[in-house]
Amino acid sequence: MSQQVGPDGMVMFDAHCSLPPPFLIQFAGAIRAYDVTYIEEPAVPGNIEVFKRIKQHVKIPLAVGEQARTIWDIIPYLQERIAEFVQVDLAHTGGISQMLKIAMLGEVYQSALAPHSVTSDLGMCANLHVSASVPLFLIQEYYPSITPKDLIQKSWEVDKDGHASLPTTPGLGCEVNEARLEEISRTPSKPEWPTRGRLKDGSISDY
């Protein structure tokens, strides 16, 4: 994978809180030679001692915060020097103002912002404003397929290399097609994720 993205690309590993710490530590040692930018969500948040144990043994930078709901959820990971990257989701942590506060707090500890985002293009608009305004920003997550077709009219684009332009119109920089929204609301659908909760052999899996 490192060869495919080339010297200008980045490779990250999303543990998705699904690996027991001993396995994660072992796996991190095996992939360290491949210049992995960071390991995302290395453990289930809440038990700081588990993260400290992982940090002690893993030499790849860690990214945390995807499941954070307030600025107070992030503070312990910064104070303990666990998080090199802060991955809070603007839609979950109080919007633009709160995310800016978290980014500024991360700057104090030299932890860069790498926002999590599995929201619609509306949420992405808000993320772009924050990401463009903070000095320590690494990368912005984006899933274009999440937003239903014709629902959001954007004033920004993401090119083939993954670079996003900034919104150019007033407000967030996008408009909601209310007629399309009403149409979708009549027959709501649930996104199909690649995970089913079970492996091929029928055993249960968290991811």
C-alpha positions in Angstrom: 0.0 0.0 0.0 2.9 2.4 0.8 4.2 1.8 -2.7 0.8 2.5 -4.3 0.3 5.9 -2.6 3.9 6.9 -3.3 6.2 9.2 -1.4 3.7 12.0 -1.4 0.8 10.0 0.1 0.0 8.9 3.6 -1.0 5.5 5.0 -3.0 5.3 8.2 -4.4 2.3 10.0 -7.9 2.5 11.6 -8.0 0.0 14.5 -11.6 1.1 15.2 -11.3 0.2 18.9 -11.5 -3.5 17.8 -8.1 -5.0 18.6 -7.2 -6.1 22.2 -4.1 -4.1 23.3 -1.6 -7.0 23.1 -2.7 -7.6 19.5 -2.5 -3.9 18.6 0.9 -3.6 20.1 2.1 -6.6 18.2 0.5 -5.4 14.9 2.0 -1.9 15.3 5.4 -3.4 15.6 4.9 -5.3 12.4 3.8 -2.3 10.3 6.2 0.3 11.8 8.6 -0.1 8.9 6.0 1.0 6.4 6.0 4.7 7.5 2.4 4.7 8.9 1.3 8.2 9.6 -0.8 7.2 12.6 -3.0 4.5 14.2 -6.6 5.7 14.6 -8.8 4.7 17.5 -6.3 2.3 19.1 -8.6 1.4 21.9 -12.1 1.9 23.3 -12.1 5.4 24.8 -12.6 5.9 28.5 -9.9 4.0 30.2 -6.8 6.2 30.0 -4.6 3.5 31.5 -5.1 1.3 28.5 -4.0 4.1 26.2 -1.0 4.8 28.3 0.0 1.1 28.1 -0.4 1.2 24.3 1.6 4.5 24.0 4.4 3.0 26.0 4.9 0.2 23.5 3.7 1.6 20.2 6.1 3.8 18.3 3.6 4.9 15.6 1.7 8.2 16.4 -1.8 7.8 17.7 -5.0 9.5 16.7 -7.9 9.7 19.1 -11.1 11.6 19.6 -13.5 10.2 17.0 -16.0 9.3 19.7 -15.5 12.3 21.9 -18.5 14.4 22.7 -17.0 17.3 24.6 -13.7 19.1 25.0 -13.4 17.4 28.4 -13.2 14.0 26.7 -10.1 15.1 24.9 -8.1 16.7 27.7 -6.7 13.5 29.3 -5.3 12.3 26.1 -3.4 15.5 25.5 -2.3 15.9 29.1 -0.9 12.3 29.1 0.8 13.0 25.7 -1.1 10.1 24.1 -2.6 11.9 21.1 -0.3 13.2 18.4 -3.5 13.8 16.3 -6.9 14.9 17.4 -9.8 13.3 15.4 -12.9 14.9 16.8 -16.1 15.0 14.7 -17.6 18.4 14.4 -21.1 17.0 14.3 -20.6 15.3 17.6 -18.6 17.8 19.7 -20.7 20.9 19.6 -20.2 22.4 16.1 -17.7 24.9 14.8 -17.1 26.9 18.0 -16.4 23.8 20.1 -14.2 22.2 17.5 -12.1 25.4 17.3 -11.6 25.3 21.0 -10.4 21.6 20.8 -8.1 22.5 17.9 -6.6 25.4 20.0 -6.1 23.1 23.0 -4.4 20.6 20.7 -2.0 23.3 19.5 -0.9 23.8 23.1 0.3 20.2 23.2 1.4 20.3 19.5 -1.2 17.7 18.5 -2.5 18.3 15.0 -6.2 18.3 14.0 -7.3 15.5 11.6 -11.1 15.8 11.8 -13.3 12.7 11.6 -16.3 13.1 9.3 -18.9 10.7 8.2 -21.6 13.3 8.0 -23.1 14.8 4.8 -21.6 17.5 2.6 -23.3 19.9 4.9 -21.1 18.8 7.8 -18.1 18.7 5.5 -18.7 22.4 4.7 -18.4 23.2 8.4 -15.3 21.0 8.8 -13.6 22.8 5.9 -14.0 26.2 7.6 -12.4 24.9 10.8 -9.6 23.0 9.1 -8.7 26.0 7.0 -8.5 28.3 10.1 -6.2 26.4 12.4 -2.4 26.3 12.2 -2.0 22.6 13.1 -4.1 20.7 10.6 -3.1 17.5 8.9 -5.9 15.9 6.9 -9.7 15.9 6.5 -11.7 12.7 6.3 -14.4 12.7 3.6 -16.9 10.2 2.3 -18.6 11.7 -0.8 -21.0 8.7 -1.1 -22.7 9.4 2.2 -24.6 12.4 0.9 -27.7 11.5 -1.3 -27.5 12.8 -4.8 -28.7 16.3 -5.5 -29.3 17.0 -1.8 -26.5 19.6 -1.2 -25.3 22.2 -3.7 -21.6 22.8 -2.8 -19.3 25.8 -3.6 -16.2 23.6 -3.1 -14.8 20.5 -4.7 -12.4 17.7 -4.0 -10.0 16.9 -6.9 -8.7 13.6 -8.0 -5.7 13.9 -5.7 -7.9 14.5 -2.6 -7.3 18.2 -2.3 -10.4 20.2 -1.3 -11.1 23.8 -2.3 -12.7 26.1 0.3 -16.3 27.2 0.2 -16.8 30.5 -1.7 -20.5 31.4 -1.1 -22.0 33.0 2.0 -22.6 31.1 5.2 -21.2 27.6 5.3 -20.8 27.6 1.6 -23.5 25.2 0.5 -27.3 25.1 0.0 -29.7 22.4 1.0 -32.2 21.3 -1.7 -35.3 21.3 0.5 -37.5 19.6 -2.1 -35.0 16.8 -2.4 -34.7 16.6 1.4 -38.5 16.2 1.7 -38.5 13.5 -0.9 -35.8 11.5 0.9 -37.5 11.9 4.2 -40.5 10.0 2.9 -38.5 6.9 2.3 -35.5 7.0 4.6 -32.8 4.5 3.9 -30.0 3.2 6.1 -26.5 3.4 4.7 -25.0 0.0 4.0 -21.6 -0.4 5.8 -19.1 -3.1 4.7 -19.2 -4.7 8.2 -22.0 -7.1 9.2 -21.0 -7.9 12.7 -19.9 -11.4 11.8 -16.9 -12.9 10.0 -17.1 -15.4 7.2 -17.0 -18.3 9.6 -20.0 -17.0 11.5 -18.1 -15.7 14.5 -19.0 -12.3 15.9 -16.7 -9.4 15.2 -16.8 -5.8 16.4 -15.5 -4.6 13.0 
